[in-house]
Amino acid sequence: MSRTRLVGLRYAFREVEAIVRVALRLPAASARVCAIRCPRCGRWVKPRRYDLRRSSCRSCVRTLGRPRWDGELCL
């Protein structure tokens, strides 16, 4: 397995663990946040590259409001 594939599996495991903890009403896992998944583009980014106010990563923030090639807005 490649390193990127293992990283993706690790993040997927953490997402599933968080969902199970919420469903069972357990406290959040005590660990540092090493990455946040951007809801707009789906990429994993470091917390310092994620804007909580706009709820998107830096690359998505740069393209907010710019029309795409097909004429839609990237919101």
C-alpha positions as CSV (number, residue, x, y, z in Angstrom):
1,M,0.0,0.0,0.0
2,S,1.2,3.5,-0.7
3,R,1.7,6.1,1.9
4,T,-1.1,8.3,0.6
5,R,-3.5,5.4,0.8
6,L,-2.6,4.6,4.4
7,V,-3.1,8.3,5.3
8,G,-6.6,8.2,3.7
9,L,-7.5,5.1,5.6
10,R,-6.3,6.7,8.9
11,Y,-8.5,9.7,8.3
12,A,-11.5,7.5,7.3
13,F,-11.0,5.5,10.5
14,R,-11.0,8.8,12.6
15,E,-14.2,10.0,10.9
16,V,-16.0,6.7,11.6
17,E,-14.7,6.7,15.2
18,A,-16.1,10.3,15.6
19,I,-19.5,9.2,14.2
20,V,-19.7,6.2,16.5
21,R,-18.8,8.3,19.5
22,V,-21.5,10.8,18.7
23,A,-24.1,8.0,18.2
24,L,-23.2,6.3,21.5
25,R,-23.0,9.7,23.3
26,L,-19.4,9.1,24.4
27,P,-17.0,12.0,24.9
28,A,-14.8,13.1,22.1
29,A,-11.5,11.3,21.6
30,S,-8.7,13.1,23.3
31,A,-6.2,13.7,20.6
32,R,-4.8,16.6,18.6
33,V,-6.5,17.5,15.4
34,C,-4.0,16.8,12.6
35,A,-6.3,17.5,9.7
36,I,-9.7,18.8,8.8
37,R,-11.7,17.8,5.7
38,C,-12.9,20.7,3.7
39,P,-16.6,20.3,2.9
40,R,-16.3,22.2,-0.4
41,C,-13.5,20.3,-2.1
42,G,-13.2,17.2,0.1
43,R,-9.4,17.6,0.7
44,W,-7.7,17.0,4.0
45,V,-5.9,20.2,5.1
46,K,-3.9,21.2,8.2
47,P,-5.9,23.1,10.8
48,R,-3.9,26.3,10.2
49,R,-4.9,26.2,6.5
50,Y,-8.7,25.9,7.4
51,D,-10.9,29.0,7.9
52,L,-13.5,28.2,10.5
53,R,-15.5,31.4,9.8
54,R,-15.9,30.5,6.2
55,S,-15.9,26.8,6.8
56,S,-13.5,26.0,3.9
57,C,-9.8,25.6,3.2
58,R,-7.5,28.4,1.9
59,S,-7.7,27.3,-1.7
60,C,-11.5,27.3,-1.6
61,V,-11.5,30.7,0.1
62,R,-9.4,32.1,-2.7
63,T,-12.0,31.0,-5.2
64,L,-15.1,32.0,-3.3
65,G,-17.3,34.2,-5.5
66,R,-15.3,33.6,-8.7
67,P,-17.3,32.0,-11.5
68,R,-16.3,28.6,-12.7
69,W,-15.7,27.9,-16.3
70,D,-19.3,26.6,-16.6
71,G,-20.6,29.9,-15.2
72,E,-21.6,28.7,-11.7
73,L,-20.5,30.3,-8.4
74,C,-18.2,28.4,-6.1
75,L,-20.0,28.9,-2.8
